[in-house]
């Protein structure tokens, strides 16, 4: 039998392109390329904000755990000092005691937008007050979301300041702000000198993450009689801040109004800041967890005996 030669090549050759007398090509057309770019851009616009929120949420959880350590340190301090709370002074008291090498305050730095060493000297965080209760660790004082610096500090090559946390002004020995046992900033409200003075510790906050615009000393103050922010809470965790209460419970709280969440303005923020009428719920939330009214009819001397 005569062998038949079989041509195994595809009868259609190189496909439709060959049938048309055209050369096949695997490249994208310009229109196809533009469509792909548009799809990638759309996906990026959907995914990147979600990743940013997830990162902020992760940092918020990290900081919430740090605040819990402050609550534990506060209880350990009170246990070692006959129930007394640590010193919680303003800038004058801190500077005077540090100059005398008496590290009395719960934290012994006073931060600014200048090149003062207090902004970067983490050793001050370990001295006196609560510092020893963190076993030499200083990162608990700093939120990774708080990376605001002044132009001067950026030009000096700084990457961050050392602290993001402050203490409720109505807790502890307030130094220059005391007249007897009354806090002159809020004379109608109780200054808590001992942990046991706080009748409802789950309702009074002890520490808070503070906004970069207002943080300086560790004394977080707002006045009950003023409709304004003297010290601002932080808002860099998806529009909220972490608190730890006197019972050791840590809580994240999200703010309702943009007036509570201004972008940081190093050297340019105007504080105290009047809160617009109708936007005061955030301020009231903080004030109601700051202190309680002093008992009616008790003068300073009587209050001193009952509170100390």
C-alpha positions as CSV (number, residue, x, y, z in Angstrom):
1,X,0.0,0.0,0.0
2,X,1.3,3.4,-0.8
3,X,2.0,5.5,2.2
4,X,0.1,8.7,2.5
5,X,1.9,11.7,3.8
6,X,-0.1,13.6,6.4
7,X,0.3,17.2,7.1
8,X,-0.3,17.7,10.9
9,X,-0.2,21.4,10.7
10,X,-3.5,23.2,11.6
11,X,-5.4,23.8,8.4
12,X,-6.4,27.2,9.7
13,X,-2.8,28.3,10.0
14,X,-2.3,31.2,12.4
15,X,-5.9,31.8,12.9
16,X,-8.2,34.6,11.8
17,X,-5.3,37.0,11.5
18,X,-3.7,34.8,8.8
19,X,-7.0,34.4,7.0
20,X,-7.2,38.1,6.7
21,X,-3.6,38.3,5.6
22,X,-2.6,40.0,8.9
23,X,0.3,39.1,11.2
24,X,-0.8,37.8,14.7
25,X,0.2,39.9,17.7
26,X,0.1,39.3,21.5
27,X,0.4,43.0,22.5
28,X,-2.4,45.1,24.1
29,X,-4.0,47.8,22.1
30,X,-4.0,51.3,23.5
31,X,-7.6,51.0,24.4
32,X,-7.1,47.7,26.2
33,X,-4.1,49.2,28.1
34,X,-6.1,52.2,29.2
35,X,-9.0,49.9,30.4
36,X,-6.6,47.9,32.5
37,X,-5.0,51.0,34.0
38,X,-8.5,52.3,34.9
39,X,-9.4,49.0,36.6
40,X,-6.2,49.0,38.6
41,X,-6.8,52.6,39.7
42,X,-10.3,51.8,40.7
43,X,-9.2,48.8,42.8
44,X,-6.5,50.8,44.4
45,X,-9.0,53.5,45.3
46,X,-11.1,50.9,47.0
47,X,-8.4,48.9,48.7
48,X,-5.9,51.6,49.9
49,X,-8.3,53.5,52.2
50,X,-9.4,50.2,53.8
51,X,-5.7,49.3,54.4
52,X,-5.1,52.7,55.9
53,X,-8.1,52.2,58.3
54,X,-6.9,48.8,59.2
55,X,-3.4,50.1,60.0
56,X,-4.9,52.9,62.2
57,X,-7.2,50.3,63.9
58,X,-4.1,48.1,64.6
59,X,-2.2,51.0,66.0
60,X,-5.2,51.9,68.1
61,X,-5.3,48.4,69.6
62,X,-1.6,48.6,70.3
63,X,-2.1,51.9,72.1
64,X,-5.1,50.7,74.0
65,X,-2.9,47.9,75.5
66,X,-0.3,50.5,76.4
67,X,-2.9,52.5,78.2
68,X,-3.9,49.4,80.2
69,X,-0.3,49.3,81.5
70,X,-0.7,52.9,82.8
71,X,-3.8,51.8,84.7
72,X,-1.8,48.9,86.2
73,X,1.1,51.2,87.1
74,X,-1.3,53.6,88.8
75,X,-2.6,50.9,91.0
76,X,0.9,49.6,91.8
77,X,2.0,53.1,92.7
78,X,-1.0,53.6,95.0
79,X,-0.3,50.2,96.6
80,X,3.2,51.3,97.4
81,X,2.3,54.8,98.7
82,X,-0.5,54.2,101.1
83,X,-3.2,54.6,98.5
84,X,-1.9,58.1,97.4
85,X,-1.9,59.0,93.7
86,X,1.3,60.4,92.1
87,X,2.1,64.1,91.7
88,X,0.4,65.6,88.7
89,X,1.8,69.1,88.3
90,X,1.9,71.8,85.6
91,X,5.0,73.0,83.8
92,X,6.3,75.3,86.6
93,X,6.1,72.6,89.3
94,X,7.8,70.0,87.0
95,X,10.6,72.4,86.0
96,X,11.3,73.4,89.6
97,X,11.5,69.9,91.0
98,X,13.5,68.5,88.1
99,X,16.0,71.4,88.5
100,X,16.4,70.3,92.1
101,X,16.8,66.7,90.9
102,X,13.6,65.7,92.6
103,X,11.6,63.7,90.1
104,X,8.3,63.8,91.9
105,X,5.8,64.1,89.0
106,X,4.2,61.1,87.4
107,X,6.1,62.1,84.3
108,X,8.9,64.7,84.3
109,X,9.1,66.2,80.9
110,X,7.5,69.4,79.4
111,X,7.2,69.1,75.7
112,X,7.1,71.9,73.1
113,X,7.6,72.6,69.4
114,X,11.2,73.9,70.0
115,X,14.4,71.9,70.3
116,X,14.2,71.4,74.0
117,X,15.7,68.1,75.2
118,X,12.5,67.2,77.0
119,X,11.0,66.4,73.6
120,X,13.4,63.6,73.0
121,X,14.9,62.7,76.4
122,X,13.2,59.3,77.1
123,X,15.4,59.0,80.3
124,X,13.1,61.5,82.0
125,X,10.2,59.2,81.5
126,X,11.8,56.5,83.7
127,X,12.6,58.8,86.6
128,X,10.4,59.1,89.6
129,X,6.6,58.9,89.5
130,X,5.2,56.1,87.4
131,X,8.4,55.5,85.3
132,X,9.9,52.7,87.5
133,X,6.7,50.7,87.1
134,X,7.3,50.2,83.4
135,X,10.6,48.3,84.0
136,X,12.6,50.8,81.9
137,X,10.3,50.6,78.9
138,X,9.4,54.0,77.4
139,X,7.6,53.0,74.2
140,X,4.3,52.8,76.2
141,X,4.4,56.6,76.5
142,X,4.3,57.0,72.7
143,X,1.6,56.3,70.1
144,X,3.0,55.3,66.7
145,X,0.2,57.4,65.1
146,X,1.5,60.5,66.8
147,X,4.4,61.6,64.5
148,X,3.7,65.4,64.3
149,X,6.8,67.7,64.4
150,X,7.3,71.4,63.9
151,X,9.3,72.6,60.9
152,X,12.2,73.4,63.3
153,X,12.2,69.8,64.6
154,X,12.0,68.3,61.2
155,X,14.9,70.4,60.0
156,X,16.9,69.1,63.0
157,X,16.3,65.6,61.8
158,X,13.9,64.5,64.5
159,X,11.5,61.7,63.7
160,X,9.2,62.0,66.8
161,X,8.6,63.3,70.2
162,X,8.7,61.0,73.2
163,X,5.2,61.1,74.7
164,X,1.5,61.0,73.7
165,X,-0.2,60.4,77.0
166,X,-1.4,62.7,79.8
167,X,-3.0,62.3,83.2
168,X,-6.4,63.7,84.3
169,X,-5.7,67.0,86.0
170,X,-8.2,66.2,88.8
171,X,-6.1,63.3,90.0
172,X,-3.1,63.5,92.2
173,X,-1.1,66.3,93.9
174,X,-1.5,69.2,91.5
175,X,1.3,71.4,92.9
176,X,0.9,75.1,91.9
177,X,-2.8,74.6,91.0
178,X,-3.8,73.8,94.5
179,X,-5.3,76.1,97.2
180,X,-5.4,73.8,100.2
181,X,-7.0,70.8,98.7
182,X,-9.0,72.7,96.0
183,X,-7.9,72.7,92.4
184,X,-8.1,76.4,91.4
185,X,-8.9,75.4,87.8
186,X,-12.1,73.6,88.9
187,X,-12.8,74.8,92.4
188,X,-16.3,73.3,92.6
189,X,-15.1,69.8,91.7
190,X,-13.2,67.2,93.7
191,X,-9.4,66.7,93.4
192,X,-8.7,63.1,94.0
193,X,-5.6,62.6,96.1
194,X,-6.1,58.9,97.0
195,X,-7.3,56.1,94.8
196,X,-10.0,55.3,97.4
197,X,-11.3,58.9,97.1
198,X,-12.8,58.0,93.7
199,X,-16.2,56.5,94.6
200,X,-16.9,55.3,91.1
201,X,-13.5,54.5,89.5
202,X,-15.1,53.1,86.4
203,X,-16.5,56.5,85.6
204,X,-13.4,58.7,86.1
205,X,-10.6,58.5,83.5
206,X,-7.0,58.5,84.7
207,X,-5.0,58.8,81.5
208,X,-5.8,59.9,77.9
209,X,-4.0,60.2,74.6
210,X,-3.6,63.9,74.0
211,X,-3.7,65.9,70.8
212,X,-0.2,67.1,69.5
213,X,-1.4,70.7,69.6
214,X,-2.0,70.8,73.3
215,X,0.3,68.2,74.9
216,X,3.2,69.8,76.9
217,X,3.2,68.8,80.6
218,X,1.3,65.6,81.5
219,X,-1.6,67.5,83.1
220,X,-4.7,67.2,81.0
221,X,-7.0,70.0,81.9
222,X,-10.4,71.2,80.9
223,X,-12.6,73.5,83.0
224,X,-16.2,72.8,83.8
225,X,-17.3,76.4,83.7
226,X,-15.8,77.1,80.2
227,X,-17.4,75.9,76.9
228,X,-13.9,75.4,75.4
229,X,-11.1,72.9,74.9
230,X,-8.1,73.9,77.0
231,X,-6.4,70.5,76.3
232,X,-7.6,68.5,73.3
233,X,-7.8,64.7,73.3
234,X,-6.2,62.9,70.4
235,X,-8.1,61.9,67.3
236,X,-5.5,60.0,65.2
237,X,-7.2,56.6,65.7
238,X,-9.9,56.9,63.1
239,X,-11.3,59.9,64.8
240,X,-11.0,58.8,68.4
241,X,-8.8,58.4,71.4
242,X,-7.9,55.8,74.0
243,X,-8.6,56.3,77.7
244,X,-7.9,54.3,80.8
245,X,-10.1,54.7,83.8
246,X,-9.3,54.7,87.5
247,X,-10.4,51.1,87.9
248,X,-7.8,50.0,85.2
249,X,-10.3,49.6,82.4
250,X,-9.2,50.9,79.0
251,X,-11.7,52.2,76.4
252,X,-11.6,53.7,72.9
253,X,-13.9,56.6,72.3
254,X,-14.7,58.0,68.8
255,X,-15.5,61.7,68.6
256,X,-18.7,63.1,67.0
257,X,-17.7,66.5,65.8
258,X,-14.9,67.9,63.5
259,X,-14.3,70.7,66.0
260,X,-12.9,68.0,68.4
261,X,-10.6,66.6,65.6
262,X,-8.6,69.5,64.1
263,X,-5.5,68.6,62.1
264,X,-2.3,69.3,64.0
265,X,-0.9,72.8,63.6
266,X,2.6,73.0,65.2
267,X,3.1,76.4,66.7
268,X,-0.1,77.7,65.1
269,X,-3.0,76.1,67.0
270,X,-5.1,78.6,68.9
271,X,-5.9,77.1,72.4
272,X,-8.0,77.4,74.4
273,X,-10.5,76.7,71.6
274,X,-14.2,77.7,71.9
275,X,-16.5,74.8,71.2
276,X,-19.4,75.8,68.8
277,X,-22.9,75.6,70.3
278,X,-24.5,72.3,69.2
279,X,-21.0,70.6,69.1
280,X,-20.3,70.3,72.8
281,X,-21.3,66.6,73.3
282,X,-17.6,65.5,73.0
283,X,-16.5,68.1,75.6
284,X,-19.3,67.1,78.0
285,X,-18.4,63.4,77.5
286,X,-14.8,64.2,78.8
287,X,-15.9,66.5,81.6
288,X,-18.4,64.1,83.0
289,X,-15.6,61.6,83.3
290,X,-13.1,64.1,84.8
291,X,-14.4,64.6,88.3
292,X,-17.5,65.0,90.5
293,X,-18.9,68.0,92.3
294,X,-17.5,68.6,95.8
295,X,-20.1,67.9,98.6
296,X,-22.3,70.9,99.3
297,X,-21.6,72.9,102.5
298,X,-18.0,71.7,102.9
299,X,-15.3,74.3,103.0
300,X,-11.6,73.7,102.1
301,X,-10.6,72.7,105.6
302,X,-13.4,70.2,106.1
303,X,-12.8,68.8,102.6
304,X,-9.1,68.4,103.4
305,X,-9.8,66.2,106.4
306,X,-12.2,64.0,104.5
307,X,-10.3,63.6,101.3
308,X,-6.7,63.1,102.6
